Amino acid sequence: MTNKHGGDIYKYQPRYDFSANINPLGVNEAIVTAARESLQDIANYPDIRCGRLRSALALKLHVPEDYLYFGNGAADALFTLVLAGRPKKALLVSPTFAEYEQALQTVDCDITYYELDSSKDFSVTENYLTALTPDLNMVILCNPNNPVGNTIPHELLLRILKRCYELNITLVVDECFNDFLEKPNYHELTLELGDYNNLVILRAFTKMYAMAGLRLGFLMTADRELLAKMNSVSQPWSVSIPAQAAGVVALNQEEYVAKTRAYIKNEQEFLCEALAEWKIQYFEPEANYIFFYDQIDWYKELLEEGILIRDCSNYRGLTKGYYRIAIRTRLENEALIKAMRKIKYEHKQASTKMEFEGSR
């Protein structure tokens, strides 16, 4: 698996990066200020408990403080979770975020796959329940899923949770893109934590708050025994002083979050209209990115135009022709559309020429 991630701007140095699904409005100035001001304390070790951040986040999410585990990004929390839980057999959907498989492989976990069907828009459907068997120790779901950008119907998700509870399966739900949904509260499972100690929720400050470079993620569960194991196998001081300071301030940026959702909805429609005009098959997006299929090698040709998108052909369950684009600013989105229109025109001209020469 090469080029697993988007955002490799250091290798490609594109004019525009559509490969990483980060808030197009950029990092809020208040967050930058908090991180900058915290630098005066970097001679000290970070608070190992993330005390201020823990209290602020617990208050905002209405969860007990001891349900929270903080890490150097959601990926760090995920890898620590797997190391602590050491599942022998796990179930993943395909396609989905590659890190789940990578984390499970570190403990030699036997992984089975629930293949999502393109004819059903790569959606998790009712028959997923039949894939939940007593021999499973862990199930990981991404909601909304990456790279498709669709959600699991909430009633079905609750049934999956209850079935996992009955079978003593740890259900891990990655909600890292939940903040971008039109109704995030409807899709989240936070309210279920107290009733289901087999539930683990992953989230991060990375996407909505544009803090990818600071690395701050967290995990929530009522399973205190699991949390104790995670703390015993993790490195201390994994969350830096600037990341903690930025996280506390980020939690207060409600106006910024609301503005982001409205902005993304508008730009999402703008980009989808262009894809529809060109008869490119795209999957109805719910998050801050658009997943589509086309026979043109958009990754290669857009890179030649200085635009980096996500080639999804290395996702398990996908083939060449699947791509993902982040929703960016209007200026960037217009540049993308302009480049794609140029490429489409060139392909049409080449096709017409071939047809003409073939008829001679």
Summary of the structure (lengths in Angstrom):
residues: 360
radius of gyration: 21.3
end to end distance: 45.0
largest distance: 78.1
contacts: 1150
relative contact order: 0.17
helix: 46%
strand: 16%
